[in-house]
Amino acid sequence: MVLLIDHDREELIRLFMSEASNKKQLQNGLAKHQYPQHYIEAIGLVEVCVAFEAFMNVLDTEEPSIWKKRKLFSEMYQDLFESIYKELKNEITALIEELKKESLKDMTPKPRTREPIEAADNPNLEWITQVIYRVRSNLVHGNKSVNSSRNKTLISNSFYLLYKIMDAILRKEKIIT
């Protein structure tokens, strides 16, 4: 499949990935900031999710359903996900361990309530994107606090995981170098 992506969307994706990359530097101890690391990781998660959405929406511009677009994204990039799985293992393991303790509830306002997400034995890209997006939605639309130990773990690992996945995909698609 050839992606038809306009220059402005490419620049938007690059910009948000660049901003998220600045937050990722915290993990490596290369950046300093006046706010606590878990605040910066929450912002990074939102930024990388914007890049994810901007990219995902070019995969099928005629499809209105976000769920179907995520499914298409997952199908298209499952092989790439599997090829970089070793690089993602720590974050995936941390998410699975948290979801084994307690499923990931939907904290967004009613009437939109979805079933909790359970831990996966064999996580695939579709499950990963569901978890990450639920964490992001709970943070942005729900009442998820960034201060609990569980939420710090969910937010931090979701951020670094999606960043690594999107970085690999965008490099493969030659949107970033």
Phi, psi and omega in degrees: 000131178264128179278130174256101185233128183282161184302316182297319179293318176302316180295321177298316178299313179300317181298311182291326175292323178295316178297317178295324178299322177298324178287326180295332179303333178301321181300326182267002179072021184266348184234152176238148181207153183286342181264157178299151183304320183293334173292315182295321178294325176296317177295317178300321178299315179296318181296314180291331176292326176296315178298318178301312180296317180299320179289312183301327183288346176272350182292325177208091185292341181275343183276118180279339186279121178297325181295319179291324177294319178296322179295315178299314176306312182297319179293319183292326188245013178300318180297318178296317177304313180296326182288337180249013185306320181301322179290340185257352190304317182299313181292318179297315180300317180298319178294315180299315180299319177294321182284339173291325179290318181200135180295164182266104183282159175272116182255008180287156183299148176293158014273002185273095178237128179249161179297149176298152177263128181265163175298148180251141176284319179233083185294135174245178184297324180297315178297316180302312181294326176296315180297309182300315182292326176294317178300313179298315181294320177296324179290313186277316186256338183262204181241037179289126177274150177268001188263342180284153180301315179300312183292325175299317179296313181296314183293310183300309183291326176296317179299304184296324180294309181294324178301312181297319179296310182295322178301314180296316181293313182293330174289319178300319182275003177061032175273328170234158181240000000 
